[in-house]
């Protein structure tokens, strides 16, 4: 699994990722445009603009395979 990265390197293409604000981990994404002037903002997985800063991010882990689940 990759290490936590600075938020300024996070994807701004709508890709979901794990975010950390210094207190909790959650799923976030870049929401474009979220303002009338066409600029975007970080949002939670419910597409609600965040009211607090994100410090770090990392890609979501791969989903488990169906074959691995059925073998258990």
C-alpha positions in Angstrom: 0.0 0.0 0.0 1.4 3.5 -0.9 2.4 6.0 1.8 0.3 9.1 2.7 1.1 11.9 0.3 0.8 15.7 0.5 -2.7 16.9 -0.4 -1.3 19.1 -3.2 -0.5 15.9 -5.1 -4.0 14.4 -4.9 -6.0 13.8 -8.1 -8.3 16.5 -9.2 -10.2 14.4 -11.8 -13.1 13.2 -9.5 -11.2 10.1 -8.4 -12.1 8.9 -4.8 -9.2 8.6 -2.4 -8.5 8.2 1.3 -8.1 11.6 3.0 -6.7 12.5 6.4 -7.4 15.8 8.2 -5.1 15.1 11.2 -8.0 13.5 13.2 -9.8 11.1 11.0 -9.6 9.1 7.7 -12.4 9.3 5.2 -13.1 9.1 1.4 -12.9 12.4 -0.5 -12.6 13.7 -4.1 -12.1 16.9 -6.0 -15.5 18.4 -7.0 -15.5 20.6 -10.1 -16.9 23.1 -10.4 -18.3 23.6 -7.0 -18.4 27.4 -7.2 -19.9 29.9 -9.6 -16.5 31.0 -10.7 -15.7 27.5 -11.9 -13.1 26.6 -9.2 -13.4 23.3 -7.4 -13.0 22.1 -3.9 -12.5 19.0 -1.9 -15.6 17.1 -1.0 -16.6 14.0 0.9 -18.0 10.9 -0.8 -21.5 12.4 -0.6 -20.3 15.3 -2.7 -20.5 17.8 0.1 -17.8 20.5 0.2 -15.5 20.0 3.2 -15.3 22.7 5.8 -11.9 21.7 7.1 -8.6 21.1 5.4 -7.2 17.8 4.2 -3.6 17.2 5.1 -2.7 14.0 3.4 -4.1 11.5 0.9 -3.5 8.0 -0.6 -5.2 6.0 -3.3 -8.1 3.6 -2.2 -6.9 0.0 -1.8 -7.8 -2.5 -4.5 -11.1 -4.3 -4.0 -10.9 -7.9 -3.1 -11.4 -10.4 -5.9 -14.6 -12.5 -6.1 -12.5 -15.6 -6.5 -10.7 -14.9 -3.2 -14.0 -14.4 -1.4 -15.5 -17.7 -2.7 -12.4 -19.7 -1.7 -12.8 -18.7 1.9 
